[in-house]
């Protein structure tokens, strides 16, 4: 297991972070603690994204510590020593000597971390660390009078992706696109949601990737549950199935949603809603221009969705009333489109730096090198009692989501190879090719 980036890229990231920190600061970034699933069985380990960003360490029990003095950065990576008896059971580790290939000044055994970090803190005027990731680091930081959160500095830097980061994200989008296509070809009436999930995630594994979040596979009215996760029902003939799934490569995520008829043909009501969502999604993508406000894409999409609901007779009001408050867009169209239009994408599927629409700290405007999702949807849950659901559209849930790179030359759809036109979908579903 080697580094996904040249050492120079990590060093550049570290320098950009410390350029924002006062002199004699210490930065402490632990990786995630391992989590127990049951008894002696753990959840699959995934390194902390900040650790991946600053030095690329993917194993457990790592701590990245860096401090600056007079413009110079000194860094140490604390990792477990090699233990061949333990490695027989758990696999070969990189160890302290192997870690010298990583982008740090020094490496040291994890056993030395508490005393060494305490000594470094005593020599520093400002302490920056992320609390709640590692119990051992949290305990060390308890003795500090003030601990600053470095995420306010690192997160804006993570918004802008390097060329190499974009390459990994393009690869992740390509794999996820192929996985969705495979699931489409294998779809047939009365298929289990779990069978569709296995097609998608099996392809992820075959491409040497892993899921970036637990896959959502909702058939029929289950597609109206935004974060549906059971994936244990049969998709009946005539129903739509909504699949929201993505993978990650070297930590970098994709996130794609497609909705298709399990039988291979849209009914007229399904087609009406699908065409509206697709129109809104395309307009949202086209609106992703450098310099446009972060909120612009949501407004563009919301106006199309609201007008479409009026045109279909689902809302009986004018556009302004449907949209509601000018600032919040909280009108009755939100009964059917209740989430944001997109979120930033990167080392986290809901990436930092103002990841989801409406989150605090969201970017003021779109910048060259950002990657985000555009994902409008409409949901007519037949199980809801709080609003009126038109019988014609009862049980329909549709979301279409693509991964979009912002460039000075306009938006680039990283997931463009994944079918979303009605004729494309109807041609491929159930084809077995």
C-alpha positions as CSV (number, residue, x, y, z in Angstrom):
1,X,0.0,0.0,0.0
2,X,1.7,3.1,-1.2
3,X,0.8,6.8,-1.4
4,X,-1.8,7.8,-3.9
5,X,-0.1,11.2,-4.5
6,X,3.4,12.5,-4.9
7,X,5.0,13.6,-1.6
8,X,5.1,17.1,-3.0
9,X,1.3,17.3,-3.1
10,X,1.0,16.5,0.6
11,X,3.8,18.9,1.5
12,X,2.0,21.6,-0.4
13,X,-1.2,20.9,1.5
14,X,0.6,21.1,4.8
15,X,2.3,24.3,3.9
16,X,-1.1,25.9,2.9
17,X,-2.6,24.9,6.2
18,X,0.4,26.3,8.2
19,X,0.3,29.5,6.2
20,X,-3.0,30.2,8.0
21,X,-1.7,29.3,11.5
22,X,0.3,31.5,13.8
23,X,4.0,30.7,14.6
24,X,4.7,28.1,17.2
25,X,1.4,26.2,16.5
26,X,1.0,22.5,16.8
27,X,-1.5,20.5,14.6
28,X,-2.6,17.1,15.9
29,X,-4.5,14.9,13.4
30,X,-5.4,11.4,14.7
31,X,-6.9,8.8,12.4
32,X,-10.2,7.2,13.4
33,X,-10.3,4.7,16.3
34,X,-11.4,1.2,15.3
35,X,-15.1,0.5,16.1
36,X,-16.4,-2.8,17.4
37,X,-19.4,-4.3,15.6
38,X,-20.0,-7.2,18.0
39,X,-17.8,-9.0,20.4
40,X,-14.4,-9.3,18.7
41,X,-15.7,-8.4,15.2
42,X,-14.9,-4.8,14.1
43,X,-16.5,-2.6,11.4
44,X,-14.3,-2.2,8.3
45,X,-11.7,0.5,9.1
46,X,-11.6,3.7,7.1
47,X,-9.0,6.3,7.8
48,X,-9.9,9.8,8.9
49,X,-10.3,12.1,5.8
50,X,-8.1,14.8,7.3
51,X,-5.3,12.2,7.8
52,X,-5.7,11.1,4.2
53,X,-5.6,14.7,3.1
54,X,-2.5,15.8,5.0
55,X,-0.3,12.7,4.8
56,X,-2.1,9.8,3.1
57,X,-1.8,7.4,6.1
58,X,-4.5,4.7,5.5
59,X,-3.8,2.2,8.4
60,X,-5.3,2.4,11.8
61,X,-3.6,3.8,14.9
62,X,-1.8,6.6,13.1
63,X,-1.3,10.2,14.5
64,X,0.0,13.0,12.4
65,X,1.6,15.8,14.4
66,X,3.2,19.0,12.9
67,X,4.4,22.2,14.4
68,X,5.9,25.3,12.9
69,X,8.7,27.7,14.0
70,X,10.1,30.6,12.1
71,X,8.4,29.5,8.9
72,X,9.7,25.9,9.1
73,X,7.3,22.9,9.5
74,X,8.4,19.8,11.4
75,X,6.1,16.8,11.3
76,X,6.0,13.4,12.9
77,X,3.9,10.4,12.0
78,X,3.3,8.0,15.0
79,X,2.5,4.5,13.9
80,X,2.5,0.9,15.4
81,X,5.8,-1.0,15.3
82,X,6.0,-4.1,13.2
83,X,4.9,-7.2,15.2
84,X,5.2,-10.4,13.1
85,X,3.3,-12.5,15.6
86,X,0.3,-10.1,15.4
87,X,0.7,-9.7,11.7
88,X,0.1,-13.4,11.2
89,X,-3.5,-12.8,12.3
90,X,-4.2,-9.3,11.0
91,X,-1.8,-8.7,8.1
92,X,1.5,-7.1,7.4
93,X,1.9,-3.5,8.7
94,X,4.0,-0.7,7.2
95,X,5.7,0.0,10.6
96,X,7.9,2.8,11.7
97,X,10.6,2.2,9.2
98,X,8.2,1.8,6.3
99,X,6.4,5.0,7.3
100,X,9.6,7.0,6.5
101,X,8.4,7.0,2.9
102,X,5.4,9.1,3.9
103,X,5.5,13.0,3.6
104,X,6.7,13.7,7.2
105,X,9.9,14.9,8.8
106,X,10.1,12.0,11.3
107,X,8.4,8.7,12.2
108,X,8.0,7.2,15.7
109,X,6.3,4.3,17.4
110,X,2.8,4.9,18.6
111,X,3.9,3.9,22.1
112,X,5.9,7.2,22.3
113,X,3.0,9.4,21.1
114,X,1.5,10.5,24.5
115,X,4.8,11.6,26.1
116,X,6.2,13.1,22.8
117,X,3.0,15.0,22.0
118,X,2.7,16.3,25.5
119,X,6.2,17.6,25.2
120,X,5.5,19.2,21.8
121,X,2.4,20.9,23.3
122,X,4.4,22.3,26.1
123,X,6.7,24.0,23.5
124,X,3.8,25.4,21.5
125,X,1.7,28.6,22.0
126,X,-1.3,27.4,20.0
127,X,-2.9,23.9,19.9
128,X,-5.0,22.8,16.9
129,X,-6.7,19.4,17.0
130,X,-10.0,17.7,16.0
131,X,-11.8,16.5,19.1
132,X,-13.9,13.3,19.1
133,X,-11.9,11.3,16.7
134,X,-9.4,9.6,19.0
135,X,-9.9,8.9,22.7
136,X,-6.2,9.1,23.4
137,X,-5.8,12.5,21.7
138,X,-8.9,13.8,23.4
139,X,-7.4,12.9,26.8
140,X,-4.1,14.6,26.0
141,X,-5.9,17.8,24.9
142,X,-7.9,17.9,28.2
143,X,-4.8,19.5,29.8
144,X,-4.7,22.3,27.3
145,X,-6.4,25.6,28.2
146,X,-7.6,26.2,24.6
147,X,-7.8,23.8,21.7
148,X,-8.6,25.3,18.3
149,X,-10.5,23.4,15.6
150,X,-8.3,23.2,12.5
151,X,-11.3,22.3,10.3
152,X,-12.2,25.9,9.8
153,X,-8.8,26.3,8.0
154,X,-8.5,22.9,6.3
155,X,-12.1,22.6,5.0
156,X,-12.0,25.5,2.6
157,X,-8.7,24.2,1.2
158,X,-10.3,20.8,0.6
159,X,-13.0,22.3,-1.6
160,X,-10.6,22.9,-4.5
161,X,-9.4,19.6,-6.0
162,X,-6.0,19.2,-7.7
163,X,-5.7,17.5,-11.1
164,X,-4.7,14.2,-9.4
165,X,-7.7,14.4,-7.1
166,X,-10.0,15.0,-10.0
167,X,-8.5,11.9,-11.8
168,X,-9.4,9.7,-8.9
169,X,-12.9,11.2,-8.7
170,X,-13.4,10.6,-12.4
171,X,-12.3,7.0,-12.0
172,X,-14.8,6.6,-9.1
173,X,-17.5,8.2,-11.2
174,X,-16.7,5.8,-14.1
175,X,-16.9,2.8,-11.8
176,X,-20.2,3.9,-10.2
177,X,-21.7,4.6,-13.7
178,X,-20.8,1.1,-14.9
179,X,-22.3,-0.4,-11.7
180,X,-25.6,1.4,-12.3
181,X,-25.6,0.3,-15.9
182,X,-25.0,-3.3,-14.8
183,X,-27.9,-3.1,-12.3
184,X,-30.2,-1.8,-15.1
185,X,-29.3,-4.6,-17.4
186,X,-30.0,-7.2,-14.8
187,X,-33.3,-5.7,-13.6
188,X,-36.6,-7.6,-14.0
189,X,-40.0,-7.5,-12.4
190,X,-40.4,-9.0,-8.9
191,X,-36.7,-8.7,-8.2
192,X,-35.4,-8.1,-4.7
193,X,-33.9,-4.7,-3.8
194,X,-31.0,-6.6,-2.3
195,X,-30.3,-8.3,-5.6
196,X,-30.0,-4.9,-7.3
197,X,-27.7,-3.8,-4.5
198,X,-25.5,-6.8,-4.9
199,X,-25.1,-6.1,-8.6
200,X,-24.0,-2.5,-7.8
201,X,-21.7,-3.3,-4.9
202,X,-20.4,-6.5,-6.5
203,X,-19.2,-4.3,-9.4
204,X,-17.5,-1.9,-7.0
205,X,-15.5,-4.8,-5.5
206,X,-14.6,-6.2,-9.0
207,X,-13.2,-2.8,-9.8
208,X,-11.1,-2.7,-6.6
209,X,-13.1,0.0,-5.0
210,X,-15.6,0.1,-2.1
211,X,-18.8,1.9,-1.5
212,X,-18.6,5.5,-0.4
213,X,-21.9,5.2,1.6
214,X,-24.4,2.4,2.1
215,X,-26.3,2.0,-1.1
216,X,-29.9,3.1,-1.3
217,X,-32.1,0.8,-3.4
218,X,-35.8,1.7,-3.0
219,X,-38.5,0.1,-5.1
220,X,-42.1,1.5,-5.4
221,X,-43.0,3.7,-2.5
222,X,-39.7,2.9,-0.8
223,X,-38.2,5.3,-3.4
224,X,-40.0,8.1,-1.6
225,X,-37.9,7.6,1.6
226,X,-34.8,9.8,1.0
227,X,-32.3,7.7,3.0
228,X,-34.0,4.3,2.7
229,X,-31.6,1.6,3.8
230,X,-33.4,-1.6,4.4
231,X,-33.1,-2.8,0.8
232,X,-35.1,-5.9,1.7
233,X,-38.4,-5.7,-0.4
234,X,-39.5,-7.0,-3.7
235,X,-39.8,-4.5,-6.6
236,X,-43.2,-5.2,-8.1
237,X,-43.9,-5.2,-11.8
238,X,-44.7,-1.7,-12.9
239,X,-42.8,0.0,-10.1
240,X,-39.8,2.3,-10.3
241,X,-36.6,1.5,-8.5
242,X,-34.4,4.3,-7.2
243,X,-30.7,3.5,-6.8
244,X,-28.4,6.0,-5.0
245,X,-24.9,4.5,-4.9
246,X,-21.3,5.5,-5.2
247,X,-17.8,4.2,-4.6
248,X,-14.5,5.5,-3.6
249,X,-11.0,5.3,-4.9
250,X,-8.1,6.1,-2.5
251,X,-10.8,7.8,-0.3
252,X,-12.3,9.9,-3.1
253,X,-16.0,9.4,-3.6
254,X,-18.6,9.3,-6.3
255,X,-22.3,9.6,-5.7
256,X,-24.8,8.8,-8.5
257,X,-28.6,8.3,-8.4
258,X,-30.7,6.8,-11.2
259,X,-34.3,5.8,-11.2
260,X,-35.7,3.3,-13.7
261,X,-38.8,1.2,-14.3
262,X,-38.2,-2.4,-13.2
263,X,-40.2,-3.6,-16.1
264,X,-38.2,-1.6,-18.6
265,X,-41.0,0.9,-19.6
266,X,-42.2,4.1,-17.8
267,X,-45.9,4.5,-17.3
268,X,-47.4,7.8,-18.4
269,X,-47.5,9.3,-14.9
270,X,-43.9,8.1,-14.2
271,X,-42.7,9.6,-17.4
272,X,-44.3,13.0,-16.6
273,X,-42.5,13.2,-13.2
274,X,-39.3,11.8,-14.6
275,X,-39.2,14.3,-17.5
276,X,-39.7,17.2,-15.0
277,X,-36.9,16.0,-12.7
278,X,-34.6,15.5,-15.6
279,X,-35.3,18.9,-17.0
280,X,-34.5,20.4,-13.6
281,X,-31.4,18.4,-13.2
282,X,-30.0,19.5,-16.6
283,X,-30.8,23.1,-15.8
284,X,-29.1,22.8,-12.4
285,X,-25.9,21.4,-14.1
286,X,-25.9,24.1,-16.7
287,X,-26.2,26.7,-13.9
288,X,-22.9,25.6,-12.3
289,X,-20.7,28.4,-13.6
290,X,-17.6,29.8,-11.9
291,X,-18.6,32.9,-9.9
292,X,-22.2,32.0,-9.5
293,X,-23.5,32.0,-5.9
294,X,-23.6,28.6,-4.2
295,X,-27.4,29.0,-3.8
296,X,-28.0,29.8,-7.5
297,X,-28.3,26.1,-8.6
298,X,-30.9,25.4,-6.0
299,X,-33.0,28.4,-7.1
300,X,-32.8,27.4,-10.8
301,X,-33.8,23.8,-10.0
302,X,-36.5,24.9,-7.5
303,X,-38.2,27.3,-10.0
304,X,-38.4,24.5,-12.7
305,X,-39.7,22.0,-10.2
306,X,-42.3,24.4,-8.8
307,X,-43.5,25.5,-12.2
308,X,-43.7,21.8,-13.3
309,X,-45.9,20.9,-10.4
310,X,-48.2,23.8,-11.3
311,X,-48.3,22.7,-14.9
312,X,-49.2,19.1,-13.9
313,X,-52.0,20.3,-11.7
314,X,-50.3,19.1,-8.5
315,X,-50.1,22.7,-7.1
316,X,-52.9,25.2,-7.6
317,X,-51.2,28.5,-7.2
318,X,-48.8,30.8,-9.0
319,X,-45.0,30.3,-9.2
320,X,-44.2,32.8,-6.4
321,X,-46.6,31.3,-4.0
322,X,-45.3,27.8,-4.9
323,X,-41.7,28.9,-4.2
324,X,-42.6,30.7,-0.9
325,X,-40.2,33.1,0.9
326,X,-37.7,34.6,-1.5
327,X,-34.7,33.8,0.7
328,X,-35.7,30.4,2.0
329,X,-37.8,28.9,-0.9
330,X,-40.0,27.2,1.6
331,X,-43.3,27.2,-0.3
332,X,-45.6,24.2,-1.0
333,X,-43.3,22.7,-3.7
334,X,-41.1,21.6,-0.8
335,X,-43.7,19.1,0.1
336,X,-42.5,17.1,-2.9
337,X,-38.9,18.3,-3.2
338,X,-37.8,18.6,0.4
339,X,-34.0,18.4,0.1
340,X,-31.2,20.5,-1.3
341,X,-30.1,20.4,-4.9
342,X,-26.5,19.2,-4.2
343,X,-23.5,19.0,-2.0
344,X,-19.8,19.1,-2.3
345,X,-18.0,15.9,-3.0
346,X,-14.4,14.7,-2.3
347,X,-12.8,12.7,0.5
348,X,-16.3,12.6,2.1
349,X,-19.4,11.9,0.1
350,X,-21.0,14.9,1.8
351,X,-17.7,16.8,1.7
352,X,-16.5,19.5,4.0
353,X,-16.4,23.2,3.3
354,X,-20.2,23.7,3.3
355,X,-21.0,20.2,2.0
356,X,-24.8,20.3,1.8
357,X,-27.0,23.1,0.7
358,X,-27.9,25.3,3.7
359,X,-25.0,24.1,5.8
360,X,-23.1,26.7,7.8
361,X,-19.8,27.7,6.1
362,X,-21.0,27.0,2.6
363,X,-18.9,28.6,-0.1
364,X,-20.1,32.1,-1.2
365,X,-19.7,31.1,-4.9
366,X,-18.6,28.3,-7.2
367,X,-14.9,28.1,-7.9
368,X,-12.8,26.3,-10.5
369,X,-11.8,22.9,-9.2
370,X,-14.9,22.2,-7.0
371,X,-16.7,19.0,-7.4
372,X,-20.4,18.7,-6.4
373,X,-23.6,16.8,-7.0
374,X,-26.7,18.0,-8.7
375,X,-29.6,15.8,-7.5
376,X,-33.2,17.1,-7.7
377,X,-36.0,14.7,-6.9
378,X,-39.8,14.5,-6.5
379,X,-41.4,12.2,-4.0
380,X,-45.1,11.3,-3.7
381,X,-45.2,9.1,-0.7
382,X,-48.5,7.2,-0.6
383,X,-48.0,6.6,3.2
384,X,-48.0,10.3,4.1
385,X,-51.0,11.7,5.9
386,X,-49.8,15.3,6.4
387,X,-50.3,16.4,2.7
388,X,-52.5,15.6,-0.2
389,X,-50.9,13.1,-2.7
390,X,-52.5,13.1,-6.1
391,X,-53.7,9.5,-6.9
392,X,-52.1,9.7,-10.4
393,X,-48.7,10.0,-8.9
394,X,-49.1,8.1,-5.7
395,X,-46.1,6.0,-4.7
396,X,-43.7,7.6,-7.3
397,X,-40.3,8.6,-6.1
398,X,-37.7,9.9,-8.6
399,X,-34.2,11.3,-8.1
400,X,-31.5,11.9,-10.7
401,X,-28.0,12.7,-9.5
402,X,-24.7,13.4,-11.2
403,X,-21.2,14.4,-10.1
404,X,-20.1,17.7,-11.6
405,X,-16.7,19.3,-11.8
406,X,-16.7,23.1,-11.9
407,X,-14.2,24.6,-14.4
408,X,-13.5,27.9,-16.0
409,X,-14.9,26.5,-19.2
410,X,-18.1,25.4,-17.7
411,X,-19.4,22.3,-15.8
412,X,-18.0,18.9,-16.6
413,X,-20.3,15.9,-15.7
414,X,-17.9,13.2,-14.4
415,X,-20.8,10.7,-14.4
416,X,-21.9,11.4,-17.9
417,X,-21.5,7.8,-19.0
418,X,-24.4,6.7,-16.8
419,X,-27.7,6.6,-18.8
420,X,-30.4,9.0,-17.7
421,X,-32.4,9.8,-20.9
422,X,-35.7,7.9,-21.0
423,X,-35.0,6.2,-24.3
424,X,-31.5,5.1,-23.1
425,X,-33.0,3.7,-19.9
426,X,-35.8,1.8,-21.6
427,X,-33.4,0.3,-24.0
428,X,-30.9,-1.0,-21.4
429,X,-33.2,-2.1,-18.5
430,X,-33.5,-5.9,-18.5
431,X,-31.4,-6.3,-21.6
432,X,-28.9,-8.5,-19.9
433,X,-26.0,-7.0,-22.0
